[in-house]
Amino acid sequence: MKPRIHPDTRHVVFRDRAADVTFLTRSTADSSKTIEWEDGNTYPVIDVEISSASHPFYTGRSRVLDTAGRVERFERRYGRSTATRR
């Protein structure tokens, strides 16, 4: 690798607000907010809306969607034609 072309990486804590989970990892991201980690050191913290701890794809829990209501709304709006168009 070429020297001096890559950004500096540092330890950063990512906090998932939806699942109330924190991850300590290395990243180039920086934040002005800090948090004291379990090892006693202080690290920058970045709040995220969703992560692997709360995303339905990773957790296996899916959201219930009102598909029947969507279909009925679509049919009301655009109507259902019984005759075929040619």
MDTraj code that builds the backbone (N, CA, C; nanometers):
import mdtraj as md
import numpy as np

residues = "MET LYS PRO ARG ILE HIS PRO ASP THR ARG HIS VAL VAL PHE ARG ASP ARG ALA ALA ASP VAL THR PHE LEU THR ARG SER THR ALA ASP SER SER LYS THR ILE GLU TRP GLU ASP GLY ASN THR TYR PRO VAL ILE ASP VAL GLU ILE SER SER ALA SER HIS PRO PHE TYR THR GLY ARG SER ARG VAL LEU ASP THR ALA GLY ARG VAL GLU ARG PHE GLU ARG ARG TYR GLY ARG SER THR ALA THR ARG ARG".split()
xyz = np.array([
    [0.0842, -0.1178, 0.0000],
    [0.0000, 0.0000, 0.0000],
    [0.0885, 0.1239, 0.0000],
    [0.0398, 0.2248, -0.0663],
    [0.1145, 0.3497, -0.0704],
    [0.1020, 0.4221, 0.0633],
    [0.2112, 0.4784, 0.1110],
    [0.2046, 0.5498, 0.2395],
    [0.1345, 0.6847, 0.2250],
    [0.0718, 0.7291, 0.3318],
    [0.0114, 0.8618, 0.3466],
    [-0.1067, 0.8899, 0.2532],
    [-0.1719, 0.7875, 0.1962],
    [-0.2893, 0.8153, 0.1133],
    [-0.4187, 0.7640, 0.1787],
    [-0.4064, 0.6846, 0.2833],
    [-0.5227, 0.6292, 0.3494],
    [-0.5581, 0.7111, 0.4730],
    [-0.6876, 0.7284, 0.5009],
    [-0.7258, 0.8050, 0.6209],
    [-0.6909, 0.7282, 0.7478],
    [-0.6709, 0.8031, 0.8542],
    [-0.6396, 0.7418, 0.9833],
    [-0.7636, 0.6731, 1.0388],
    [-0.7440, 0.5539, 1.0926],
    [-0.8542, 0.4844, 1.1584],
    [-0.8333, 0.4921, 1.3089],
    [-0.9439, 0.4906, 1.3807],
    [-0.9396, 0.4990, 1.5271],
    [-1.0523, 0.4136, 1.5814],
    [-1.0482, 0.3841, 1.7098],
    [-1.1571, 0.3116, 1.7733],
    [-1.2759, 0.4065, 1.7909],
    [-1.3942, 0.3596, 1.7503],
    [-1.5171, 0.4382, 1.7593],
    [-1.6274, 0.3466, 1.8106],
    [-1.7149, 0.4006, 1.8929],
    [-1.8301, 0.3255, 1.9428],
    [-1.9508, 0.3667, 1.8601],
    [-2.0204, 0.2668, 1.8019],
    [-2.1453, 0.2906, 1.7316],
    [-2.2578, 0.2451, 1.8226],
    [-2.3548, 0.3347, 1.8460],
    [-2.4652, 0.3050, 1.9376],
    [-2.5949, 0.2997, 1.8576],
    [-2.6600, 0.1832, 1.8596],
    [-2.7881, 0.1638, 1.7928],
    [-2.8976, 0.2029, 1.8905],
    [-2.9670, 0.3118, 1.8613],
    [-3.0706, 0.3626, 1.9512],
    [-3.1938, 0.2727, 1.9539],
    [-3.2253, 0.2055, 1.8424],
    [-3.3456, 0.1222, 1.8362],
    [-3.3326, -0.0025, 1.9228],
    [-3.2134, -0.0632, 1.9262],
    [-3.1938, -0.1875, 2.0007],
    [-3.1192, -0.1670, 2.1314],
    [-3.0733, -0.0443, 2.1569],
    [-2.9955, -0.0123, 2.2768],
    [-2.8724, -0.1029, 2.2875],
    [-2.7970, -0.1086, 2.1767],
    [-2.6770, -0.1911, 2.1676],
    [-2.5615, -0.1016, 2.1239],
    [-2.4417, -0.1287, 2.1753],
    [-2.3230, -0.0536, 2.1357],
    [-2.2178, -0.1484, 2.0801],
    [-2.1423, -0.0995, 1.9805],
    [-2.0357, -0.1756, 1.9173],
    [-1.9089, -0.0925, 1.9201],
    [-1.7992, -0.1517, 1.9591],
    [-1.6686, -0.0866, 1.9517],
    [-1.5959, -0.1443, 1.8324],
    [-1.5562, -0.0576, 1.7406],
    [-1.4874, -0.1024, 1.6203],
    [-1.3938, 0.0075, 1.5729],
    [-1.3158, -0.0225, 1.4715],
    [-1.2271, 0.0777, 1.4136],
    [-1.2967, 0.1417, 1.2952],
    [-1.2816, 0.2735, 1.2812],
    [-1.3473, 0.3468, 1.1744],
    [-1.2722, 0.4760, 1.1467],
    [-1.2990, 0.5322, 1.0297],
    [-1.2433, 0.6636, 0.9974],
    [-1.3383, 0.7749, 1.0405],
    [-1.4607, 0.7381, 1.0795],
    [-1.5592, 0.8375, 1.1233],
    [-1.5161, 0.8983, 1.2566],
    [-1.5577, 1.0226, 1.2774],
    [-1.5237, 1.0913, 1.4013],
    [-1.6480, 1.1614, 1.4544],
    [-1.6503, 1.1874, 1.5824],
    [-1.7639, 1.2525, 1.6449],
    [-1.7143, 1.3392, 1.7599],
    [-1.7904, 1.4434, 1.7884],
    [-1.7541, 1.5287, 1.9010],
    [-1.8068, 1.4713, 2.0328],
    [-1.9062, 1.3814, 2.0259],
    [-1.9591, 1.3167, 2.1465],
    [-1.8690, 1.2000, 2.1843],
    [-1.8551, 1.1766, 2.3141],
    [-1.7718, 1.0660, 2.3612],
    [-1.8498, 0.9812, 2.4604],
    [-1.7988, 0.8601, 2.4830],
    [-1.8596, 0.7677, 2.5773],
    [-1.7480, 0.6883, 2.6440],
    [-1.7684, 0.6562, 2.7706],
    [-1.6710, 0.5730, 2.8405],
    [-1.7074, 0.4270, 2.8153],
    [-1.6135, 0.3503, 2.7635],
    [-1.6364, 0.2108, 2.7284],
    [-1.6084, 0.1211, 2.8474],
    [-1.6395, -0.0062, 2.8348],
    [-1.6243, -0.1035, 2.9441],
    [-1.4802, -0.1168, 2.9920],
    [-1.3828, -0.0874, 2.9048],
    [-1.2429, -0.1007, 2.9434],
    [-1.1898, 0.0230, 3.0163],
    [-1.2766, 0.1235, 3.0359],
    [-1.2374, 0.2438, 3.1090],
    [-1.1870, 0.3555, 3.0201],
    [-1.1664, 0.3298, 2.8919],
    [-1.1207, 0.4330, 2.7983],
    [-1.2398, 0.5102, 2.7426],
    [-1.2122, 0.6326, 2.6980],
    [-1.3143, 0.7172, 2.6381],
    [-1.2968, 0.7166, 2.4875],
    [-1.4068, 0.6902, 2.4155],
    [-1.4037, 0.6819, 2.2692],
    [-1.5117, 0.7720, 2.2112],
    [-1.4932, 0.8173, 2.0865],
    [-1.6011, 0.8905, 2.0194],
    [-1.7195, 0.7969, 1.9976],
    [-1.8413, 0.8505, 2.0080],
    [-1.9617, 0.7693, 1.9889],
    [-2.0434, 0.8275, 1.8737],
    [-2.0946, 0.7377, 1.7880],
    [-2.1786, 0.7768, 1.6759],
    [-2.3115, 0.7033, 1.6918],
    [-2.4208, 0.7791, 1.6979],
    [-2.5535, 0.7204, 1.7110],
    [-2.6070, 0.6857, 1.5729],
    [-2.6578, 0.5627, 1.5593],
    [-2.7163, 0.5182, 1.4329],
    [-2.8613, 0.4794, 1.4568],
    [-2.9420, 0.4897, 1.3523],
    [-3.0839, 0.4569, 1.3628],
    [-3.1070, 0.3065, 1.3598],
    [-3.0268, 0.2350, 1.2813],
    [-3.0489, 0.0918, 1.2649],
    [-2.9155, 0.0236, 1.2405],
    [-2.9008, -0.0960, 1.2932],
    [-2.7786, -0.1738, 1.2734],
    [-2.8182, -0.3204, 1.2603],
    [-2.7209, -0.4077, 1.2597],
    [-2.7514, -0.5501, 1.2487],
    [-2.8278, -0.6014, 1.3697],
    [-2.8234, -0.5295, 1.4805],
    [-2.8955, -0.5719, 1.6009],
    [-3.0447, -0.5411, 1.5936],
    [-3.0843, -0.4462, 1.5079],
    [-3.2257, -0.4092, 1.5025],
    [-3.2872, -0.4222, 1.3642],
    [-3.2076, -0.4512, 1.2618],
    [-3.2615, -0.4619, 1.1260],
    [-3.3366, -0.5939, 1.1098],
    [-3.4576, -0.5920, 1.0528],
    [-3.5361, -0.7156, 1.0395],
    [-3.4664, -0.8255, 0.9590],
    [-3.3828, -0.7915, 0.8633],
    [-3.3140, -0.8931, 0.7837],
    [-3.2200, -0.9757, 0.8714],
    [-3.1500, -0.9115, 0.9617],
    [-3.0538, -0.9816, 1.0466],
    [-3.1190, -1.0480, 1.1676],
    [-3.2261, -0.9884, 1.2192],
    [-3.2881, -1.0424, 1.3401],
    [-3.3867, -1.1536, 1.3103],
    [-3.4357, -1.1613, 1.1869],
    [-3.5341, -1.2626, 1.1519],
    [-3.6756, -1.2231, 1.1877],
    [-3.6935, -1.1089, 1.2500],
    [-3.8269, -1.0594, 1.2825],
    [-3.8706, -0.9642, 1.1730],
    [-3.9833, -0.9920, 1.1118],
    [-4.0310, -0.9047, 1.0057],
    [-4.1471, -0.8213, 1.0558],
    [-4.1697, -0.7118, 0.9895],
    [-4.2804, -0.6249, 1.0251],
    [-4.4071, -0.6767, 0.9582],
    [-4.5178, -0.6575, 1.0249],
    [-4.6458, -0.6964, 0.9679],
    [-4.6947, -0.5824, 0.8799],
    [-4.7168, -0.6140, 0.7537],
    [-4.7639, -0.5131, 0.6598],
    [-4.9110, -0.5352, 0.6306],
    [-4.9834, -0.4295, 0.6146],
    [-5.1252, -0.4367, 0.5843],
    [-5.1412, -0.4471, 0.4333],
    [-5.1145, -0.5647, 0.3774],
    [-5.1216, -0.5809, 0.2318],
    [-5.2647, -0.5793, 0.1827],
    [-5.3588, -0.6315, 0.2609],
    [-5.4986, -0.6299, 0.2184],
    [-5.5474, -0.4858, 0.2065],
    [-5.5121, -0.4030, 0.3005],
    [-5.5508, -0.2622, 0.2947],
    [-5.4891, -0.1914, 0.1761],
    [-5.3691, -0.2264, 0.1403],
    [-5.3042, -0.1649, 0.0252],
    [-5.3746, -0.2030, -0.1041],
    [-5.4109, -0.3312, -0.1153],
    [-5.4788, -0.3771, -0.2359],
    [-5.6144, -0.3098, -0.2492],
    [-5.6906, -0.3036, -0.1391],
    [-5.8215, -0.2389, -0.1424],
    [-5.8091, -0.0916, -0.1794],
    [-5.7118, -0.0241, -0.1252],
    [-5.6903, 0.1172, -0.1565],
    [-5.6550, 0.1351, -0.3041],
    [-5.5730, 0.0455, -0.3576],
    [-5.5357, 0.0511, -0.4989],
    [-5.6591, 0.0303, -0.5869],
    [-5.7416, -0.0697, -0.5519],
    [-5.8613, -0.0974, -0.6317],
    [-5.9616, 0.0172, -0.6252],
    [-5.9746, 0.0802, -0.5086],
    [-6.0647, 0.1957, -0.4980],
    [-6.0145, 0.3104, -0.5835],
    [-5.8860, 0.3323, -0.5813],
    [-5.8292, 0.4460, -0.6532],
    [-5.8335, 0.4262, -0.8036],
    [-5.7941, 0.3098, -0.8500],
    [-5.7822, 0.2877, -0.9938],
    [-5.8924, 0.1982, -1.0491],
    [-5.9732, 0.1409, -0.9636],
    [-6.0844, 0.0561, -1.0073],
    [-6.0350, -0.0758, -1.0622],
    [-6.1243, -0.1713, -1.0571],
    [-6.0891, -0.3028, -1.1102],
    [-6.1743, -0.3244, -1.2332],
    [-6.1117, -0.3449, -1.3425],
    [-6.1823, -0.3615, -1.4684],
    [-6.2057, -0.5105, -1.4920],
    [-6.3333, -0.5484, -1.5158],
    [-6.3632, -0.6878, -1.5464],
    [-6.3488, -0.7166, -1.6948],
    [-6.3643, -0.6132, -1.7761],
    [-6.3477, -0.6305, -1.9220],
    [-6.2001, -0.6183, -1.9554],
    [-6.1576, -0.6974, -2.0477],
    [-6.0171, -0.6899, -2.0895],
    [-6.0037, -0.5893, -2.2029],
    [-5.8977, -0.5186, -2.2041],
    [-5.8707, -0.4204, -2.3094],
    [-5.7904, -0.4839, -2.4195],
    [-5.8234, -0.4470, -2.5410],
    [-5.7475, -0.4994, -2.6559],
    [-5.7014, -0.3899, -2.7442],
])
top = md.Topology()
chain = top.add_chain()
for i, resn in enumerate(residues, 1):
    res = top.add_residue(resn, chain, resSeq=i)
    for name in ("N", "CA", "C"):
        top.add_atom(name, md.element.get_by_symbol(name[0]), res)
traj = md.Trajectory(xyz[None], top)
